[in-house]
Every structure is written in structure tokens, then in C-alpha cells.
Amino acid sequence: MYKSVLQSDETDKLFQAILELKTVEECYRFFEDICTINEVKAIAQRLKVAMLLTEKHTCHEISESTGASTATISRVNRCLQYGAGGYSLVINRLRKRQYGS
């Protein structure tokens, strides 16, 4: 079993709460309450950056299309290369859902 450096009772409860959400609307409602607008936008931007990096877009293209800084793009790229594999896990599932594979 994967052991995260983030793991704690509080974090476990947070992730269990997220797993209880069943629709995109429920996610909007929960995340509007628990995060600031800027926090949600930053997380969404990082996911978009990760998707574009896996599609082999350049740093310049990604910055232009997302507004992400080169520091953010670099950080996301490091996570894709050396992180826990969370981005890849989610991106692969999203693509399977999108393309029905």
C-alpha cells in the first residue's frame, strides 16, 4: 500500500469526504465551501498543465494557453517525472472515459 508524506487522520477524512461526492455539481458545491476560488483555479490549472505536458506541448504553448508560469509548469513536470504517479493515474482514467477505451 502506498504511504504518502501527507497522510494523517485529517487528510484521510478529507479524501474520504471527496470520495463521497457523486457528481460534478456536488464537487462544485463542496470545493466552493472548502477552498477559495483561487485555490480551485490553481489546482485545475495544474491538471491542465499536466495533461498538456503528457501531450508533448512545449512550455511556451502551455504558458500561452493556460496562463501558468514557467515555475508552475516546471513543478508539474517534476511531479509527472518523479512524483507519486497521481497525475498519470487521473489523466489516464480521464482519457479512457473520454475515448471509451
C-alpha positions as CSV (number, residue, x, y, z in Angstrom):
1,M,0.0,0.0,0.0
2,Y,1.2,3.5,-0.9
3,K,2.3,5.6,2.1
4,S,2.1,9.4,1.5
5,V,4.0,12.0,3.3
6,L,0.7,13.9,3.5
7,Q,-1.0,11.0,5.4
8,S,-2.8,11.9,8.6
9,D,-6.2,11.3,10.2
10,E,-7.4,14.7,9.0
11,T,-6.2,14.1,5.4
12,D,-7.7,10.6,5.4
13,K,-11.1,12.2,6.4
14,L,-10.7,14.9,3.6
15,F,-10.1,12.3,0.9
16,Q,-12.9,10.1,2.2
17,A,-15.2,13.1,2.0
18,I,-14.1,13.7,-1.6
19,L,-14.8,10.1,-2.5
20,E,-18.4,10.5,-1.2
21,L,-19.0,13.1,-3.9
22,K,-21.0,11.6,-6.8
23,T,-21.5,14.4,-9.4
24,V,-19.6,17.3,-10.8
25,E,-22.3,19.6,-9.2
26,E,-21.6,18.0,-5.8
27,C,-17.9,18.7,-6.4
28,Y,-18.6,22.3,-7.2
29,R,-20.6,22.7,-4.0
30,F,-18.1,21.0,-1.8
31,F,-15.0,22.7,-3.2
32,E,-16.7,26.2,-3.2
33,D,-17.1,25.7,0.6
34,I,-13.8,24.2,1.4
35,C,-11.4,26.1,-0.9
36,T,-11.0,29.7,-2.2
37,I,-11.8,30.3,-5.8
38,N,-8.1,30.9,-6.5
39,E,-7.2,27.6,-4.9
40,V,-9.6,25.6,-7.1
41,K,-8.5,27.5,-10.2
42,A,-4.8,26.8,-9.3
43,I,-5.5,23.1,-8.9
44,A,-7.5,23.0,-12.2
45,Q,-4.7,24.9,-14.0
46,R,-2.1,22.3,-12.7
47,L,-4.2,19.4,-14.0
48,K,-4.5,21.2,-17.4
49,V,-0.7,21.8,-17.5
50,A,-0.1,18.1,-16.7
51,M,-2.4,17.0,-19.5
52,L,-0.7,19.3,-22.0
53,L,2.8,18.1,-20.9
54,T,1.7,14.5,-21.4
55,E,0.6,15.5,-24.9
56,K,4.1,16.9,-25.5
57,H,3.2,20.5,-25.8
58,T,6.1,23.0,-25.3
59,C,6.4,25.1,-22.2
60,H,5.7,28.2,-24.2
61,E,2.5,26.7,-25.7
62,I,1.3,25.6,-22.2
63,S,2.0,29.0,-20.7
64,E,0.2,30.8,-23.6
65,S,-2.9,28.5,-23.4
66,T,-3.2,28.2,-19.6
67,G,-1.6,31.4,-18.2
68,A,0.6,29.2,-16.0
69,S,4.0,30.4,-15.0
70,T,7.2,28.6,-16.1
71,A,7.7,27.8,-12.4
72,T,4.3,26.1,-12.2
73,I,4.9,24.2,-15.5
74,S,8.3,23.0,-14.2
75,R,6.9,21.9,-10.9
76,V,4.1,19.9,-12.6
77,N,6.6,18.4,-15.0
78,R,8.8,17.3,-12.0
79,C,5.7,15.7,-10.4
80,L,5.0,13.8,-13.7
81,Q,8.6,12.6,-13.9
82,Y,9.4,11.9,-10.2
83,G,6.2,12.2,-8.2
84,A,3.7,9.7,-6.7
85,G,2.0,9.0,-10.1
86,G,-1.2,10.7,-9.2
87,Y,-1.3,12.9,-12.3
88,S,-0.8,9.9,-14.6
89,L,-3.4,7.9,-12.8
90,V,-6.1,10.6,-13.1
91,I,-5.1,11.6,-16.7
92,N,-5.2,8.0,-17.9
93,R,-8.7,7.5,-16.4
94,L,-10.0,10.8,-17.8
95,R,-8.7,9.8,-21.3
96,K,-10.2,6.3,-21.0
97,R,-13.6,7.9,-20.1
98,Q,-13.3,10.4,-22.9
99,Y,-12.3,7.9,-25.6
100,G,-14.3,5.0,-24.2
101,S,-11.2,2.7,-24.1
